[in-house]
Amino acid sequence: MPIERQIREYLHKEAETRECPPALSKRIEQSYSQYLQRKRSEKPMKKRLIAGMVAAVIMIPTAAFAAPTLIEMVTRTPITAEQVKVDEAGKAALGKLYSAFPETKTFEIVEASQLGGDPNAAKTKAIQTSIVLKDKGASGKKIRLDINGVTGEIEHVNQENWEPQAKPVISLTGQEIKAKVDHLIDKIYGNVEQYEFSMEQMGNPNQKTFMLNYTEKGSATPFYQAFVQGNTISVSLIGGGPAPSVEGFFSANGKPDYTADAFLNDGNLLALLKMSPAQLKQELAKGQSVVEIAAAKHISKQQVLDVMANTQAEKQLQPEQNGEPKNDLSKEQIKKVLEPKILQVIEHKTEMPW
């Protein structure tokens, strides 16, 4: 069973015993974000989902979450294999995959979906296109690609059952696991030799899991982050880059939690609260949420939400180098996509699970 599904099922069970804000009730894949934050010592996605998740994951500032978390919070539109092959981002990603792993040319597209855009309108870009391919034979090999519809980047790749069931990837030595992950990154993204590498076993009592980080020298953020569990390798393109002005607004298990940094380092938010980033971090450390800090200043949750959503949406509407817009969605549409994740950030309290 894929790691994402295992964590999702666990979180669904947990959710039944907890009272969640209405805006978060449709989260069906917050798993990856929660999973990453436990041991992460870097901020997530740079542009994020966001990510993974995501995010990961959809250019939310482009590294808001390492996994496709935000993406899965809203309704996705299923698309056919034929639509994938004519979708600009999907077609390019498939070409890259087929070149990297020629055997996948015989794989069947068993699932595909888009977030945003209109699959029947050629000129309308989706925010993200996701494709799952499976070997038609008995090997059970599967591979999933999550593609940024704006930049065309493959933000996440999930490789499942590419090792014999009798000797799954997690049973290999640390050196062998790194070699498998290196190979996947090399094939999809490029040579990893230039990156500094770290690997650690996660504190997962139910199943052995390893986290691998590939970081540019001098950067505070991994460029690639991978998880290995069972017979699955999951890799996220995070993007590296400089650290934000303040890091670790929240903490988890006594360690800095960088999940929300890309959202809270927002000049417009800080101007609304009349606080510096350091002052906001200090108040959050006392166990208050952003919403509670704002309320003490007679600022409503909606005001905070509007300011932060507006900031992130404007980043998505900035033109590319050739002067063309990055996104075909309107500002209001982008804000609607981002609001559930922003709500999670501003209602969160330090040392609490996401």
N, C-alpha and C positions, 0 to 999 in steps of 0.2 A: 504494500500500500504506500503511495507517495507520501513524503513527509508533510506536504501541505494539507493533504486530506486528513492525516492523523491529527495534526495540530488543530485543524478546523473542527473535527468531531469533538476533541477534548474541550475546546472553547465553547462550543454549542452547549455541552453539558454544564459547564461552569455558568454560562449565561442564564440557564434556567433557575439558578439559585440567587441571581443578582438582579437588582433593579437598574435598568439602563435608560438613559435619556432617549426619548422618541427618535431623535435625529440619528441615533446609532443603532436602532433596531434592525436595520437592513444590512449591517456589516456581516458579510459571510466569509471574509477571508482576512480578518485582522490578525490571524495566527502568525503570519510571517513577521509582522512588525513586533508583536509581543515576544516572539521567539528571538529575534535579533537583539532586542534591547537589553536582554539579561546580561550578556557578556560584552556588549560592544564598548569599545573605548574610542570610537570615532563617531563623527556626525554621519548620518545616513546619506541619502542622495543629495546631490549638489544643486541641480536645477530646480529618490524622491522619485508618484507613484506613483515611499510613496510611494514601492515600491513595491520592494520588492516588491516593496512591496512591496513605494512601490513604492511609483512607484511606483518607492518606489515612490509614483511611479509613473507619472504621466507628465513630467515636467512641472513639478509643483512648487517649488523652485528646484531646479533639476536634480536635486538630490535630496529630496525630502524624505523618502523612505526607500529602503533597499529592496523592497519586495512589492508585489502588486497589490498592496493593501487598499489604497484609495481607489484604485481602478475597480476592485471588486465590490466597493461599497454601493455603487450605483448600477442600475440595470444595464446589462450588456445586450447587444443585438446579435443573435446567431447569424452566421453567414455561411454560404455553401462553399465547397471546394473551388467551384468555378469562379465565385466572386473573389476568393483569396487570390487566385491566379491573375486576376485583372486589377486587383488593388495595388496601387503603386508601391506602398511599403511592404505589403505581403509578398508581392512578386519578387522584389529585390531580396527580401530575407530568404525566401525559398531558394533563389539562385545561389546565395551565399552558402546556405546549408548544403545544397546538392554538390557544390564545389568542394566544401570541406569534408563531407561524408557522402561520397558517391552512392553508397548503398541505399541512402534515404530516397533516392529517385524512385525506388520501387515501393516506398512506404505509402500508406493510404492516409489522407487527411481525414481523421475521425471526428474532429471537433474544431470549430473556428468561430470567433466572435469579434465584435468591434465595440468600442466605447466611443460614443459621439459620432458625428458625421452621418451620412446616409449611404448605405452600401449600394443603393441603386443609382446614386448620383456620382458620376466619375470625378467631378471637380470638388467634391466635398471630402475633406480629409477627416479620418477618424483620429481621435486622440491616441488610441492604442488598438492594435490588431493582435489577437492571440491565435496561435495555430498549434494544434496537437497532431502529430503524425505517428503512425504505428506500423510496425513491420507486419506484413500480411502472413508471414510464416509463423512458426511455433516459438520463435525466440522471445516474443513478448516485448521486444525493444520498442520504446516510445521516446519521443522528444517533443518538448513544448517550447515555443518561441513566443515571447511577448515583445512586440515591436512598437516603438514610439512612432505614431502616425505622422508627427510633425517633422522629426529629424530623420526618421528611417532607421535609427539605431535599434539594435536588438538589445533591449534592456535586461531581459532575463532569459536564460536557457535552462531547461530542466531535462536531464538525461536519465532515463529509467530503464533498468534491466539490460544494460549493455555489458554486464558481466554475467558469467554462468550463475544460475541460482544456487548451485552447490558451493560457490565461493563468491558471495556478493562483495561489492566494492568495500563495504565497511569492515570486512574481515581481513583485508590486505594490511600490510605493514604501513607505517606512516609514510615511508619513502615511496611505496607503491601507490598509495592514495594520492600523494602530491603529484606523482607522475601522471595519473589519470586526469586530475583536475587541470594540470598544466596543458595536457594534450587537448582537452576540450576548449580551454581559453585560447590556446595557440590557433586552433582551427577556426574558431568563431570570431575572435577579436584580434589576434596577433601575438607576437613573441612576448613571453612574460619574464624573460631573463633580466630585464632592466628594473624589475620591481623587487623591493625588499619583501620577504615572505615571513609569515608567522602562522602557526597552527596550534590549536588547542582543543581539548576535549570539553564539550559542553556538560554542564551539570544536569544531565537528563537521566533521572532514575529509571525510566521505563525503556529507553532505547539508546544505545551508544550513538553519539553524534559528534562530528568534528566540524569546527569552523576554521576556514583558511582565509587569510587576508593577504592581498597583494597591494603594496603601498609604494608610491613614488617616494624617493629619498627626500626627506625634509617636509613631506606632507603629513597633515594630521588625519587625513581621511584615506581609507583604502580605495584603490582604483577598481579592483575587483574583489568581491567577497563571495565565498563558496561555502556550502554546507553539504556534508556527506552523511547520509543515514540510510541504513538498509542497503538497497541496491540502487540508490538514487544520488545523483550529483546535481545540485542546484547552484547556478552561478548568476550573480547580479553585476551589472555594469554600474558602478557608483560614480566614477568620474574624477575622484580626487579633488584637488584644488585647495585653496587656502582655507584655513579655519575661520569661522565667523568671529565677529568682534567679541562675543562672549559665548562660552561653551558650557554645556551641562546645566541648563536652567533647572532641570529636575534631576533627581537621583533615584537609583534603584539598587537595592541591596548594599547601600552604603557607598556606591560608586556613581560617578557622573553618568547621566543618561542623556545622550545627544539627540534623541529622537526628534525633539521639537525645535531645535536650534534655528533651523532655516526659516521657521515661521516667526519665532519670537524676536529675532534680530531684525525687527521691522521698525524703521524710523517713524512711520505714521502711527503705529501702535504706541510707541514710546512717547510720542508727542501728545497723543490722546490721554495717556496715563500721567503725563508730566513726570516721567521717570527716566533715568538712564538705564542701559542694559544691566549694569552691575546692581543697581537698586532693585530692579525687577527680580533678578536672580536671588537677591537677599530676602525679599518678601516671599518668594516661592519656597525658599528653603525652610520657612516657618510652617509650611504645610498648607498654605492657602493656594487656591486656584487663581488663574488670571481673572476669571469672572468675579471672584470674591474680592480681589484687590481692586478691580474696577468699581464694584458696587460701593466699596468704602469711600470712593471718590464721586459717588452719585453718577456713575457711568453705567449704562445698561449693557447687558450681554449682547443685545442686537447691535449696539454701536461698535463694540469690539469686533464682532463678527463681520460687520460691514467693512470696517477699516482694513482688517487683515485680508478678507477675500478680495477687496479692491486692489490691494498691493500685489497679491499673487497673480490676479488676473491680468494686471497691466504688464507684468513680466512676460506673460504668455503672448501678449499682443505686440510686443516689441518686434520690429521688422528684422528679417534676416539680412545678411550682408548685401544681398542683391536688391534689397529694398522691398521684397515681397513679404507679405504677412506670414508669420509662423503658423497661424491658426485660422481656420475658416469659421470657428465658432464666435459668437458674439461675446462681448464682455460679460453680459448677464448669464449666458449659458455656462461660461467657464466658472463664474462665481458659484453657480448652483452645484457644479461638480465638486468644487473645493470645500464648500461649506461643511459637509459632514466631518471631514478630517480636521478642519479648523475648530469645530465644536469639541472634538475629542481633545485637542490640545488645550483649549482655554478652560475646559472643565476638569482637566487632569490635576492631580495633586502629587507632589513628590513622594517617593517610596510606595506608591500604589501601583498595582499592575494596570497596564493599559487596557 
